[in-house]
Amino acid sequence: MNDWGLLQPVTAGSRDVAGDDDVLETMVHVEAALLRAWGHVDGTSDQDAAAEALDAVDPSTLDRTALVEGVAQDGVVVVALVRELRGVLDHAGLPVTRLHAGATSQDVLDTALVHVAREAFAQLRVRLVAAGTALAVLADAERASVRVGHTLGRDAAPTTLGVQVAGWLDGISSAIAAADGARFPVQLGGAVGTGEQADRIAGRPGAITTLRATLAADLGLDDPGRSWHTERTPVLALAGAAATVVAVLGRIGRDVVAGSRTGVDELALAGGGASSAMPHKRNPVGPVVMSAAALQAPGLLSTIARSAASVDERPAGEWHAEWSPLRDLLRLAAGSADAAARTVAGLSVHREAAARNLAAADVGVVDDVTLAACGGVVDAAVDRFRTTLDDGHRR
């Protein structure tokens, strides 16, 4: 049985952006798009009906037992999936000659995972923008609300709540920039990446170039002008962008937990999670799961980075090792972004507690120079956030 969130609070309550159902459905759409691409290469509409039939397939009607057995037998699901789809087309009396033509299993699965990543980044960006917009308002409102800053775990010097929030906002801007900078390349190269099979089927050299470009356009992906079966920087870049999002939000989560703890009381959260042993407690669940995601992400990213040191024209094991950590990183990033948006929406500050903590720390006097410097930090963070959004809209 696939996991369904029992032990993963980061993604509980959020739509699974990279579940088996999503990947399976996307692989079917990739095969349908490839049929349409062949119609373009051939200059005919012979494949349109077959492509429409595949796009109409409900993935839940496919034989999942056969698919799982295919994974065990072949090491990848695509072989069994093509058999299933061939049966769909045969049953409908539609041509199967161009089904999966010129492609290999890695082409279909890589393309599907990249497409899933694109959808995940689009979803999490919306949540990041919501969180950032709320933080920009909060930072401006609290630009002069004094608090004690901490360095190396000790009271350090005066600052403001606005500066702390501005630091979170800067992280959100970096996360949005990472998401906006992500590239989502289609994969199509055939058995050893040369595209020779596609050229041979089409009866002319260079057909693979047209096929790849058409496939990319159909799926809304980038055309890299090459295959990248063993040159895995595209996956490493996507994983790095997802890990950036998770790390940024983990930092915010840890700060919120620290600022809302009993005895500090500078931050307050709306609601909270229950304790099984202490009914009086309301735990900071959103910030906790953001922190938990950030602790999981480095190991996942490390696996993908190690797998990028691949070998041959198509790797034995390195590629397979990427699938789960990439999907988990996408899930953590999307789940963290959901938690961040909820957390920030319910976040409030206690200025009196922050001022009291500063006075008790006795770390210096707050004067006009201090407040002007803090205001400058807030203004710069808000400006950067707005610029990041503007840059994203122009792309």
HULINHU-V875883 format. One record per residue. N is the residue number from 1. RES is the residue in three letters. PHI is phi in radians with two decimals (* if undefined). NEAR is the number of other ideal C-beta (glycine too) atoms within 12 Angstrom. Layout:
n/res/phi/near
N/RES/PHI/NEAR
N/RES/PHI/NEAR
This chain:
n/res/phi/near
1/MET/*/7
2/ASN/-1.25/18
3/ASP/-1.17/16
4/TRP/-2.27/13
5/GLY/1.74/18
6/LEU/-1.03/10
7/LEU/-2.07/12
8/GLN/-2.26/24
9/PRO/-1.15/27
10/VAL/-1.09/39
11/THR/-1.85/37
12/ALA/-1.09/23
13/GLY/1.53/18
14/SER/-1.82/32
15/ARG/-1.17/22
16/ASP/-1.25/30
17/VAL/-1.44/37
18/ALA/-2.50/41
19/GLY/-1.31/27
20/ASP/-0.99/28
21/ASP/-1.09/22
22/ASP/-1.11/29
23/VAL/-1.17/40
24/LEU/-1.09/37
25/GLU/-1.07/28
26/THR/-1.18/40
27/MET/-1.07/44
28/VAL/-1.09/40
29/HIS/-1.15/34
30/VAL/-1.09/45
31/GLU/-1.11/48
32/ALA/-1.15/38
33/ALA/-1.13/42
34/LEU/-1.15/47
35/LEU/-1.07/44
36/ARG/-1.13/33
37/ALA/-1.09/41
38/TRP/-1.13/40
39/GLY/-1.05/30
40/HIS/-1.18/28
41/VAL/-1.12/33
42/ASP/-1.35/27
43/GLY/1.27/15
44/THR/-2.33/18
45/SER/-1.92/16
46/ASP/-1.09/20
47/GLN/-1.63/35
48/ASP/-1.09/24
49/ALA/-1.13/23
50/ALA/-1.13/37
51/ALA/-1.11/37
52/GLU/-1.11/21
53/ALA/-1.11/29
54/LEU/-1.23/39
55/ASP/-1.07/27
56/ALA/-1.50/20
57/VAL/-1.16/28
58/ASP/-1.50/14
59/PRO/-0.96/29
60/SER/-1.20/13
61/THR/-1.50/17
62/LEU/-1.28/29
63/ASP/-1.36/20
64/ARG/-1.23/21
65/THR/-1.07/12
66/ALA/-1.13/21
67/LEU/-1.15/31
68/VAL/-1.15/21
69/GLU/-1.10/17
70/GLY/-1.13/24
71/VAL/-1.07/24
72/ALA/-1.11/14
73/GLN/-1.40/14
74/ASP/-1.85/20
75/GLY/1.43/21
76/VAL/-2.74/31
77/VAL/-1.40/37
78/VAL/-1.12/36
79/VAL/-1.04/27
80/ALA/-1.19/29
81/LEU/-1.10/41
82/VAL/-1.09/36
83/ARG/-1.09/25
84/GLU/-1.07/34
85/LEU/-1.23/43
86/ARG/-1.09/27
87/GLY/-1.13/22
88/VAL/-1.05/31
89/LEU/-1.22/31
90/ASP/-1.04/17
91/HIS/-1.09/15
92/ALA/-1.52/19
93/GLY/1.20/11
94/LEU/-1.86/26
95/PRO/-1.20/24
96/VAL/-2.08/29
97/THR/-1.09/20
98/ARG/-1.77/38
99/LEU/-1.09/36
100/HIS/1.14/37
101/ALA/-1.15/36
102/GLY/1.36/39
103/ALA/-1.93/43
104/THR/-2.17/33
105/SER/-0.96/32
106/GLN/-1.14/41
107/ASP/-1.04/45
108/VAL/-1.22/42
109/LEU/-1.25/39
110/ASP/-1.01/47
111/THR/-1.11/48
112/ALA/-1.11/44
113/LEU/-1.16/46
114/VAL/-1.13/45
115/HIS/-1.11/38
116/VAL/-1.07/40
117/ALA/-1.07/44
118/ARG/-1.04/34
119/GLU/-1.14/31
120/ALA/-1.12/45
121/PHE/-1.15/39
122/ALA/-1.10/26
123/GLN/-1.19/31
124/LEU/-1.22/47
125/ARG/-1.09/36
126/VAL/-1.02/23
127/ARG/-1.24/38
128/LEU/-1.12/46
129/VAL/-1.11/33
130/ALA/-1.08/26
131/ALA/-1.12/43
132/GLY/-1.13/44
133/THR/-1.07/27
134/ALA/-1.17/29
135/LEU/-1.17/45
136/ALA/-1.07/35
137/VAL/-1.14/23
138/LEU/-1.16/36
139/ALA/-1.06/40
140/ASP/-1.14/29
141/ALA/-1.17/22
142/GLU/-1.89/37
143/ARG/-1.08/35
144/ALA/-1.97/28
145/SER/-1.50/34
146/VAL/-1.27/35
147/ARG/-2.69/43
148/VAL/-1.64/31
149/GLY/-1.48/32
150/HIS/-2.20/22
151/THR/-2.30/11
152/LEU/0.90/7
153/GLY/1.35/8
154/ARG/-2.25/11
155/ASP/-1.01/21
156/ALA/-2.17/17
157/ALA/-2.74/23
158/PRO/-1.18/31
159/THR/-2.61/37
160/THR/-2.34/38
161/LEU/-1.06/42
162/GLY/-1.07/38
163/VAL/-1.16/39
164/GLN/-1.06/38
165/VAL/-1.14/44
166/ALA/-1.07/38
167/GLY/-1.11/28
168/TRP/-1.11/44
169/LEU/-1.08/45
170/ASP/-1.03/31
171/GLY/-1.11/39
172/ILE/-1.05/47
173/SER/-1.05/38
174/SER/-1.13/28
175/ALA/-1.15/45
176/ILE/-1.12/44
177/ALA/-1.08/30
178/ALA/-1.12/33
179/ALA/-1.14/44
180/ASP/-1.19/29
181/GLY/-1.47/22
182/ALA/-1.18/37
183/ARG/-2.04/27
184/PHE/-2.21/33
185/PRO/-1.44/37
186/VAL/-1.21/40
187/GLN/-2.08/44
188/LEU/-2.80/50
189/GLY/-2.59/38
190/GLY/1.34/32
191/ALA/-0.95/23
192/VAL/-2.18/17
193/GLY/1.52/30
194/THR/-1.56/24
195/GLY/1.31/36
196/GLU/-1.05/21
197/GLN/-1.11/25
198/ALA/-1.11/39
199/ASP/-1.08/23
200/ARG/-1.18/17
201/ILE/-1.12/25
202/ALA/-1.30/27
203/GLY/1.35/12
204/ARG/-2.76/17
205/PRO/-1.24/14
206/GLY/1.46/18
207/ALA/-1.07/30
208/ILE/-1.04/38
209/THR/-1.13/27
210/THR/-1.17/28
211/LEU/-1.07/41
212/ARG/-1.14/41
213/ALA/-1.11/27
214/THR/-1.19/31
215/LEU/-1.06/48
216/ALA/-1.07/33
217/ALA/-1.10/18
218/ASP/-1.08/31
219/LEU/-1.58/36
220/GLY/1.26/21
221/LEU/-1.86/35
222/ASP/-1.43/27
223/ASP/-1.68/28
224/PRO/-1.41/28
225/GLY/1.22/18
226/ARG/-2.90/24
227/SER/-1.67/38
228/TRP/-2.38/35
229/HIS/-0.97/37
230/THR/-1.99/28
231/GLU/-1.61/27
232/ARG/-1.65/35
233/THR/-1.06/21
234/PRO/-1.04/34
235/VAL/-1.22/44
236/LEU/-1.08/31
237/ALA/-1.16/32
238/LEU/-1.12/44
239/ALA/-1.09/45
240/GLY/-1.13/33
241/ALA/-1.13/39
242/ALA/-1.12/48
243/ALA/-1.13/39
244/THR/-1.08/38
245/VAL/-1.01/52
246/VAL/-1.11/47
247/ALA/-1.13/33
248/VAL/-1.02/41
249/LEU/-1.29/52
250/GLY/-1.10/38
251/ARG/-1.08/31
252/ILE/-1.08/49
253/GLY/-1.02/41
254/ARG/-1.18/28
255/ASP/-1.10/36
256/VAL/-1.18/41
257/VAL/-1.03/29
258/ALA/-1.13/25
259/GLY/-1.29/36
260/SER/-1.79/33
261/ARG/-1.17/22
262/THR/-1.03/17
263/GLY/1.74/12
264/VAL/-1.72/26
265/ASP/1.03/22
266/GLU/-1.44/38
267/LEU/-2.16/39
268/ALA/-2.39/27
269/LEU/-1.95/31
270/ALA/-1.31/17
271/GLY/1.24/17
272/GLY/2.57/22
273/GLY/-1.60/22
274/ALA/-1.47/13
275/SER/-1.89/13
276/SER/-1.26/8
277/ALA/-1.86/8
278/MET/-2.28/10
279/PRO/-1.04/9
280/HIS/-1.35/10
281/LYS/-1.41/15
282/ARG/-2.24/20
283/ASN/-1.41/24
284/PRO/-1.38/35
285/VAL/-1.10/31
286/GLY/-0.97/44
287/PRO/-1.07/40
288/VAL/-1.13/31
289/VAL/-1.25/41
290/MET/-1.09/46
291/SER/-1.16/33
292/ALA/-1.11/29
293/ALA/-1.08/46
294/ALA/-1.15/39
295/LEU/-1.35/23
296/GLN/-1.45/32
297/ALA/-1.08/37
298/PRO/-1.02/23
299/GLY/-1.14/21
300/LEU/-1.13/35
301/LEU/-1.12/34
302/SER/-1.08/21
303/THR/-1.08/30
304/ILE/-1.19/38
305/ALA/-1.13/26
306/ARG/-1.14/20
307/SER/-1.20/29
308/ALA/-1.21/29
309/ALA/-1.42/20
310/SER/-1.66/27
311/VAL/-2.69/16
312/ASP/1.14/15
313/GLU/-1.37/21
314/ARG/-2.54/31
315/PRO/-1.47/26
316/ALA/-1.90/17
317/GLY/1.98/18
318/GLU/-1.08/27
319/TRP/-1.09/35
320/HIS/-1.08/24
321/ALA/-1.23/25
322/GLU/-1.33/39
323/TRP/-0.99/33
324/SER/-1.15/24
325/PRO/-1.11/34
326/LEU/-1.13/44
327/ARG/-1.08/37
328/ASP/-1.14/34
329/LEU/-1.10/49
330/LEU/-1.10/52
331/ARG/-1.13/42
332/LEU/-1.10/46
333/ALA/-1.12/52
334/ALA/-1.15/43
335/GLY/-1.13/44
336/SER/-1.13/53
337/ALA/-1.12/50
338/ASP/-1.06/38
339/ALA/-1.10/45
340/ALA/-1.14/50
341/ALA/-1.08/32
342/ARG/-1.17/32
343/THR/-1.12/43
344/VAL/-1.14/41
345/ALA/-1.08/23
346/GLY/-1.86/25
347/LEU/-1.62/37
348/SER/-2.36/27
349/VAL/-2.04/32
350/HIS/-1.97/22
351/ARG/-1.09/24
352/GLU/-1.12/17
353/ALA/-1.14/27
354/ALA/-1.11/36
355/ALA/-1.16/24
356/ARG/-1.14/19
357/ASN/-1.13/31
358/LEU/-1.13/31
359/ALA/-1.12/19
360/ALA/-1.19/15
361/ALA/-1.28/23
362/ASP/0.92/14
363/VAL/-1.93/22
364/GLY/2.48/18
365/VAL/-1.71/14
366/VAL/-1.59/26
367/ASP/-2.24/13
368/ASP/-1.09/11
369/VAL/-1.15/13
370/THR/-1.03/26
371/LEU/-1.19/23
372/ALA/-1.16/17
373/ALA/-1.11/24
374/CYS/-1.14/35
375/GLY/-1.09/25
376/GLY/-1.12/19
377/VAL/-1.12/31
378/VAL/-1.09/37
379/ASP/-1.04/22
380/ALA/-1.14/24
381/ALA/-1.17/34
382/VAL/-1.13/33
383/ASP/-1.09/21
384/ARG/-1.13/28
385/PHE/-1.07/37
386/ARG/-1.11/23
387/THR/-1.12/21
388/THR/-1.07/33
389/LEU/-1.13/28
390/ASP/-1.10/17
391/ASP/-1.09/17
392/GLY/-1.15/26
393/HIS/-1.21/13
394/ARG/-1.37/9
395/ARG/-1.40/15
